[in-house]
Structures are given as C-alpha cells and as structure tokens.
C-alpha cells in the first residue's frame, strides 16, 4: 500500500511540472532566451509545416549542403525538443569535423553512401560506411564528420534533440578567426605558411 501511495504521489508531482500549453510557436521577432523564443499568437497550420526540405546548393568548397529545419526556419518546433535538417553531399564532397554543443544527432540515410564517424572524449573512433536505410547516432558535443563514399550524390535526413542544436566547424574555428598565425601554428603544430594558406581558404586573418 505504501508503494502505491508513493507511486501516486510521484506521478502527481511529475505531472504538476508538465507543460500546461500544447505548443509554443516561436515569435521570431522577439529575442531568443535560454529556454527558446517567446510564444507567438495567433498561430496557423502553416506554423507547423516546413515546405523547403529540398537539396541546397552544393557548389562550394565542401561540395555539400545543409537545409536546416531549426527553430529559426521552422517556428513550430520551438520548445518541443527536436529539429531536423537535410544533408546533400556530392561525389568527392565532405562535411568536415564539427560538433553540435546543444544536441545529439540522428542521421537517416536516404540515398547513396556516406562514411560517417565520431570521436569520443577518450579519443576512441567510431566509423561506418552507411547505405540507404541505415541510421547512425552522434552523441551530443562530440566531434564527427560525413563524407561521400560513393560515385553519385548522397542524401541523408538528420534529426537533432534540440530546436537549436548549434554547430562549430573545426576548420573554421582554427582557421576562420583573427588569432595570430604564429599562435595557431604553435597550438596545432603546423608551420606558419600552412596556417596562412588555410586562413586564406577559410576567411581568417592574422
């Protein structure tokens, strides 16, 4: 009997902390805070539909594109704890090492072949070549990458455990900044000439 009363009181306490609103469509005209955007009113069905889940422009240095359906593009996911994106990688293309500080990522293969992997905090490496129908998870905050392992375009749908997962690209962090090249060279064990060459590629200065 005591166990039943304890369970009942636990359920009451947890339910009292549940959300009392069905949804909170983002008011993108307001400032975002740590818990997300304020709710907008009124809302329509269009706030819950994202209609631009198409391939992006892959004519770039990486031969890859990301079409995000994050809260800034899809206000309906505000406060719901997830978001999505579409990734397209041309033959020979890559999505270099990066991390998402705010979310774990689930990659769902749609077409082609992608070699993907991540590095754990103890520097263990987990790599797999994926084909249509495969799903791979990348834990929150860990460095990971994707590269096209086939001869044609590869496409994957991504889901994230946050409406705003954030991203930091390792190459841009190292070579897209204005930190003095000599300091970058010392901390990466690269010669200064190579650092300056990479800064020219990624838009860095110094």
C-alpha positions in Angstrom: 0.0 0.0 0.0 2.8 2.4 0.8 4.4 1.7 -2.5 1.2 2.5 -4.3 0.8 5.8 -2.4 4.4 6.7 -3.2 3.9 6.0 -6.9 0.7 8.0 -6.9 2.4 11.0 -5.2 5.3 10.7 -7.6 3.0 10.8 -10.6 1.2 13.9 -9.2 4.5 15.7 -8.6 5.8 15.0 -12.1 2.6 15.9 -13.8 2.5 19.2 -12.0 5.7 20.2 -13.7 4.5 19.2 -17.2 3.7 21.9 -19.7 0.3 23.4 -19.4 0.3 24.5 -23.1 0.1 22.3 -26.2 2.8 24.2 -28.1 4.7 27.4 -28.3 5.3 28.5 -31.8 8.3 30.8 -31.9 7.9 34.6 -32.2 10.9 35.2 -34.3 10.5 38.9 -33.9 11.4 38.6 -30.2 14.8 37.9 -28.7 15.7 34.3 -28.0 16.5 33.3 -24.4 18.0 30.1 -23.0 14.6 28.3 -23.0 13.8 29.4 -26.6 11.7 32.0 -28.2 8.5 33.5 -26.6 5.3 32.2 -28.0 3.5 34.0 -30.8 -0.2 34.5 -31.2 -2.2 33.8 -33.2 -0.9 30.7 -35.0 -1.9 28.9 -38.1 -1.4 25.4 -39.5 1.5 26.8 -41.7 3.5 27.3 -38.5 3.6 23.5 -38.1 4.6 22.8 -41.7 8.1 23.2 -43.2 7.9 23.2 -47.0 11.6 23.7 -48.1 13.1 20.3 -47.3 14.9 20.3 -50.6 18.5 19.9 -51.7 20.6 23.0 -51.1 23.5 24.4 -53.2 26.4 22.0 -53.3 28.6 24.2 -55.5 31.0 25.1 -52.7 34.4 24.2 -51.3 32.9 21.2 -49.4 30.6 20.0 -52.2 27.9 19.7 -49.6 24.8 21.5 -48.4 22.6 21.5 -45.3 18.9 22.5 -45.4 18.0 23.2 -41.8 14.6 23.0 -40.3 15.7 24.5 -37.0 13.6 26.9 -34.9 14.7 29.9 -36.9 13.4 28.3 -40.1 10.6 26.2 -38.6 9.0 28.1 -35.7 6.7 25.2 -34.8 9.5 23.2 -33.2 10.1 25.8 -30.6 10.0 24.2 -27.2 9.4 20.7 -28.5 13.0 19.4 -28.0 13.8 18.4 -31.6 14.5 19.7 -35.1 15.6 18.4 -38.5 17.8 19.0 -41.5 18.6 17.6 -44.9 22.2 16.9 -45.9 23.3 16.5 -49.5 26.9 15.6 -50.4 28.2 15.4 -54.0 30.7 12.8 -55.1 34.0 13.7 -53.5 32.3 16.0 -51.0 32.7 16.2 -47.3 31.2 17.6 -44.1 34.4 18.1 -42.1 34.9 17.6 -38.4 32.3 19.5 -36.4 30.2 19.3 -33.2 26.7 20.3 -32.0 27.1 21.6 -28.5 23.3 21.7 -27.9 22.1 18.3 -29.3 22.7 14.7 -30.2 22.2 13.9 -33.9 20.5 11.1 -35.7 21.5 10.5 -39.4 19.0 8.6 -41.6 20.4 7.6 -45.0 18.1 8.3 -48.0 20.3 7.6 -51.0 24.0 7.0 -51.9 26.8 6.0 -49.5 28.3 8.1 -46.7 31.2 7.2 -44.5 30.5 8.8 -41.1 32.2 8.7 -37.7 32.7 10.4 -34.4 35.4 10.6 -31.8 34.6 10.1 -28.1 36.0 12.0 -25.2 38.6 9.3 -24.6 39.7 9.6 -28.3 38.1 6.3 -29.4 37.0 6.4 -33.1 33.7 5.0 -34.4 33.4 4.9 -38.2 31.0 3.2 -40.5 30.1 3.4 -44.2 26.3 3.8 -44.4 23.9 3.0 -47.2 20.2 3.6 -47.8 18.1 2.6 -44.8 21.0 2.9 -42.3 20.7 5.1 -39.2 23.6 6.4 -37.1 23.6 8.4 -33.9 26.2 11.1 -33.0 26.2 11.9 -29.2 25.9 15.5 -28.1 29.0 17.6 -28.3 31.3 15.0 -29.9 33.4 15.8 -33.0 32.0 14.0 -36.1 32.2 14.0 -39.9 30.5 12.7 -43.0 32.0 12.1 -46.5 30.5 10.8 -49.7 31.8 7.2 -50.2 30.0 6.6 -53.5 30.1 7.8 -57.1 26.9 9.9 -57.0 25.1 12.3 -54.7 24.4 11.1 -51.2 21.4 12.4 -49.2 20.5 11.9 -45.5 17.9 13.3 -43.3 19.1 14.5 -39.8 17.2 14.9 -36.6 18.5 16.8 -33.5 17.5 16.6 -29.9 17.1 20.4 -29.7 15.2 23.0 -31.8 18.5 24.9 -32.0 21.4 22.4 -32.0 24.2 24.9 -32.7 27.3 23.9 -34.6 31.1 24.5 -34.5 33.1 23.5 -37.6 36.7 22.6 -36.5 38.4 24.0 -39.6 36.5 27.3 -39.3 37.3 27.5 -35.6 41.0 27.0 -36.2 41.5 29.0 -39.5 38.5 31.3 -39.8 39.5 33.5 -36.9 41.8 36.5 -36.4 44.1 34.8 -33.9 47.7 35.4 -34.8 49.0 32.8 -37.2 52.1 32.1 -35.1 49.9 31.2 -32.1 47.7 29.0 -34.3 50.9 27.3 -35.7 52.2 26.6 -32.2 48.9 25.2 -30.9 48.3 23.0 -34.0 52.0 22.1 -34.7 51.6 23.4 -38.3 54.1 25.8 -39.9 53.0 29.4 -40.3 52.9 29.2 -44.1 50.4 26.4 -43.9 48.3 28.2 -41.3 48.2 31.3 -43.5 47.2 29.2 -46.5 44.4 27.7 -44.6 43.3 31.1 -43.2 43.1 32.3 -46.8 40.7 29.4 -47.6 38.5 29.8 -44.5 38.5 33.6 -44.3 40.7 34.0 -41.3 43.0 36.9 -40.6 46.2 37.5 -38.6 
